[in-house]
Amino acid sequence: MRQELEDLRAAALDQIQQSADAAQLERARVHFLGRKARLTAILRQLVTLSPQERPVIGLLANQVKQAIEASITAQRASLESIPSDDVLATDQIDITLPGRRPTLGRLHPLTQIMREICQVFVEMGFAVIEGPDVEWDYYNFEALNIPEDHPARDMWDTFWIDPASISVDKPMLLRTHTSPMQIRIMEQTKPPIRVVVPGTCYRYEAVDASHESQFHQIEGLAVDEGVTFADLKGTLYTFVQRLFGKDRKIRFRCDYFPFVEPGVDMSIDCFRCKGAGCRLCKESGWLEILGAGMVHPNVLTRVGYDPARYSGFAFGLGPARVAMLKYGIDDIRFFHGNDLRFLQQFP
């Protein structure tokens, strides 16, 4: 029986090594380790052996079984590491084929609409200026006629920066609007002034179909002698007509902003419901795209301008809402979802 086990081990290892695929290896496993295999029969016969032979033959039989199992495991791993003929056929590289044209990137739709908006104002004589995202409380509120105890500060849910963490002794924040650039520009420039300021703003507010906590805004400012509210309306009407066409409906309503007087908001008819009312426009039929007004005399005085001589208008618009109107998008969150199926729709 001992010689039979040795011959069985040699035959099994040889057949396993010659298995060229998984099917042959499985047949070898069944032949040598299956229920009807000779090795299985020998293990069952151990009880019939004498007490002296039983441990010797049993140890050898187990060693043969372990050797066969180890050989099968090694051969299976070796076969799995070799790609099949089908895989090799599909992975072949045809060097005669022309190269694949690389995919070209494109500007994000918000970047496109911001550039388009700025270009409209540039054609009307405005310059494009940028400013810092991290701002002092003085420029974001104080100089804009919003002192520390002013209730209007509740209009902006502000992200404040801990002064101790950055070793400063003045209140600092993430700007809630691009209006601080009004003060920075007027401090450094004498009238006439005509500028637009694109940039990112931050507010701690709930995200929904028409609001984001991080969003873009474009500020506009014009200051000179004899600037009137008619100039403001004419400028904004021209902007809307150039961007959306002459048939778009526009609405001005009185509104309050501490740094302008009088203040207004400008809305455009809702593209989705055509003015009937829907979830996007909150059943009003209108989508507000900007707030505007005549620069408050206190703001002019703060930067050293004589309000008896100079006047001006300012406006701030959300390019994301403009893009929603222009492209027929009903949820502002799509712009920051990073879904290529959405982004690839814009040329």
Buried (B, 14 or more C-beta within 10 A) or exposed (E): BEEBBEEBBEBBBEBBEEBEEEEBBEEBBEBBBEEEBBBBEBBEEBEEBEEEEBEEBBEBBEEBBEBBBEBBEEBBEEBEEEEEEEEEEEEEEEEEEEEEEEEEEEEBBBBBBBBBBBEBBBEBEBEBBEBEEEBBBBBBBBBBBBEEEBEBBEBBEBBEBEEEEEEEEEBBBBBBBBBBBBBBBBEEEEBEBBBBBBBEBBBEEEEEBBBBEEBBBBBBBBBBEEBEBEBBBEBBBBBBBBBBEEEBBBBBEEBBBBBBBBBBBBBBBBBBBEBEBBEBBBEBBBBBBBBBBBBBBBBBEBBEBEBEEBBBBBBBBBBBBBBBBBBEBBEBBBBBEEEEEEBEEBE
